[in-house]
Amino acid sequence: EFVLHQNYPNPFNPTTAIRFDLPAVSRVTLKIYNVLGQEVKVIADDKVYEAGRYEEQFDASSLASGMYYYSFIAQNTDTEGTLYQSVKKMVLLR
């Protein structure tokens, strides 16, 4: 099944890992937003992943301390299959 895990470590400084699980070949969009809803980083933009568990590193060394959100959207590539969306919070402490 689709799963977006909580980033680790959280709070973090300056890097953290974002893990997710995919049940089938899927197109993935993973983006980071600040508390104002402004996009600050794109980790994956409609990128195709095979089924499995993945870990993407997020380096926030150029960002200010505070709360951020990561948005995950995944869709099976077979005939516009299952769509999964999730948003989680993370805290950057300097």
C-alpha positions in Angstrom: 0.0 0.0 0.0 1.0 3.6 -0.3 2.6 5.0 2.8 4.3 8.3 3.6 6.4 8.0 6.8 7.2 10.8 9.2 10.6 12.3 8.4 13.6 11.3 10.6 15.0 12.9 12.5 12.4 15.5 13.4 13.2 18.1 14.5 16.3 18.2 12.2 19.3 20.3 11.4 20.1 20.6 8.5 19.2 17.3 6.8 16.4 14.8 7.2 15.2 11.6 5.5 11.7 11.3 4.0 10.6 7.7 3.4 7.7 6.4 1.4 6.4 3.0 0.2 4.8 2.3 -3.2 2.8 -0.9 -3.9 3.3 -0.6 -7.7 5.1 1.5 -10.4 4.0 5.0 -9.6 4.5 8.6 -10.6 5.6 10.6 -7.5 5.6 14.3 -6.7 7.3 15.3 -3.4 7.6 19.0 -2.5 8.5 21.0 0.5 6.5 24.1 1.6 7.0 26.8 4.2 4.2 27.8 6.6 3.0 30.4 4.1 2.4 27.7 1.6 5.3 28.8 -0.6 7.2 26.0 -2.4 10.8 25.9 -1.2 12.1 22.7 -2.7 11.1 20.0 -5.2 12.5 16.6 -4.4 10.5 14.7 -7.1 8.3 16.1 -9.8 6.2 13.4 -11.5 9.1 11.0 -11.2 8.5 7.3 -11.9 9.5 4.9 -9.2 9.2 1.1 -9.2 7.3 -0.6 -6.4 9.2 -0.6 -3.1 10.5 1.5 -0.2 12.3 4.7 -0.9 14.2 7.3 1.2 14.9 10.8 -0.1 17.2 13.2 1.7 16.2 16.8 2.2 18.9 19.4 2.9 17.5 22.6 4.5 20.9 24.3 5.1 19.8 27.3 3.0 16.4 27.7 4.9 15.5 29.5 8.1 14.5 27.6 11.3 10.8 26.9 11.5 8.0 24.5 10.5 7.8 23.1 7.0 5.4 20.7 5.3 6.1 18.0 2.8 3.5 17.1 0.3 3.5 13.6 -1.3 1.3 12.7 -4.3 1.6 9.2 -6.0 -0.4 7.6 -8.7 -0.1 4.1 -10.2 1.1 4.3 -13.8 -1.2 1.5 -15.0 -4.3 3.2 -16.5 -4.3 6.2 -14.2 -4.8 3.9 -11.2 -5.0 4.7 -7.5 -4.1 8.2 -6.4 -2.6 8.8 -2.9 -2.0 12.2 -1.3 -0.5 13.0 2.1 1.0 16.0 3.9 3.2 15.9 7.0 4.9 18.5 9.2 8.6 18.8 10.0 10.6 21.2 12.1 14.0 22.7 11.2 15.9 23.8 14.4 19.1 25.7 14.2 
